[in-house]
Amino acid sequence: MQHRLWGWVLSLSLMCLGTDTMPQDSDPFAIIAAPDVSQQTLSPNALRAIFSMRLNSWPSGEPIRVYVLRDTHPAHIKFCKQVLNIYPHQLRFAWDRQVFSGTSQAPRQVDSEEAMRIQVSLTPGAIGYLEGSMVNDSIRVIPIQ
């Protein structure tokens, strides 16, 4: 009986150990921009300001066109939590408050990461996000520093 118990404990321990060592995110997010955007890097604070619609123009004066996935899309939820360090519902609340007060517009919403890449690549001054595996040569990647 004791041998069986130790066998179960050892098996359970090994299973738990195996899940703890697996990588959580194999595809980190990339901040993408239209090819015409000249911005070289973005700080985390600038990124939060852009995606919360508080920063509306690039340093060149060109308007920023923000693209996001729908609130319930798994990549949007991960982006909000991991990159912006905010919950999606908090971001939505900020957008709604600005739209209601007339100080800003909500970002443009797309249904898929493929649509995000296409819209950002075709829209002057656009910014968005993709999981790393979705990036290609049609868009610029802006590092966060």
N, C-alpha and C positions, 0 to 999 in steps of 0.2 A: 504494500500500500504506500509506504514512504517513497519507494522508487518511482511510482507513478506520479505522485505529487511533485517530486523534484523534477521529473521529466516535463510536467505541465508548466512549472515555474520557469524552467530553463527555456522552453519553447516560447512562452509568452514574453520573456525578457528579450530573447533574440528578435522576435517580431517587432517589439517596441523600439529596440535599438536600430533596426533596419529602417524604420520609418523616420526616425529622427535624423538620420544622416542623408536622406534623400534631399536634393535641392528643391527649394520651394518654387522658384521661378526660373525656368530655363530660358525664357525670352524676356529680357528686361525691356522696358518701354523706351521708345525713341520719340523725341519731340520733333515733329516734321513741319516743314514750312514750304511755301511756294518757292520755286527757283529764283524769283525776283527779290526775295527777302534778303537783305544784306547783313542782318544781325548774325554775329559770329558765335556768341554764347548767351545764355540766360541764367540769371541767378534763380534759386528756388523762390525767393520772394517775388521777383518779376514774373515768373511762371504762374504763381498763384494769383497775382494781380491780373494777368492776362486772362486766365481761365475763369476768374470770378467776375470778369468784365469791368474791372476798375481801371485797367490800362488799355486805352482804345487806339493808340497809334504807335508805330515804330519810331525810333529816334529820327528817321528821315522825314517823318511827318505823314507817311502813308498810313491809311487806316488798317487796323488789324482785323482780319476776318477769322473768327474763332469757329472751329468745327469740333463737335463732340459726338460720341455715340449716344444712343438713347440711355436713359437713366438705369434701366434694368439690364443692360448688356454687361456680361461678365468682365469684358476688358475695360469698360468705363468704371465699373466698381473698383477693380484692381488699380486702375490709373489714379483714381481719386484718393484711395487709401495709401498706396505705395509711393506715388510721386508728389501729389499735392498735400498729402497728410491731412486730408479732410474727408468726411463721409459724403457720399453722393447727395443725400438729402439736404445737407448743409449747403452744398454748392447750389442746388436747385432753389433753396430758400433765398440765397443771395441774388440769384438771377431774377426770381419772381419779385423780390422787393425792389430791385432796380427798374424792372419793366413797369411795375405798378406806379412807381414814383416818377417815371418818365425820364430818368437819368441815363438809361442805357437800354440796349436791346438784348434779348437772349441770344446765345450762340446758335449757329446753324447746326441742326441735328441730322445725322446720317444713320442709316440702318446697319451698315457693315464696315469692317475695316477696309475692304476693297473700295467701297464708295468713299470712305474718308481719304484714302490715298489719291483717288481720281479727283475729287473736289478740291483738295488742297493743292494738287499739282496744277490745276487749271485756274485757280482763283488768285489774282494778285493780292499780296499781303496776307495770305492765309496761313494759319497755324492749326495743328492738330496733334494727334498722338497715334502711334501704332505699336503693337508688340514687335520686337526686333525682327522676327522672321518675316514680317510683312513689308519691310523696307526694300525699296528698289531705287533705280537711278532717276526716276521721274520726279523725285522730291529731294529737298535738302534736309539733312539731319542737323539739329542745333543742340550741341551739348549743354548740359546743365552744370554750371560751376559756381 
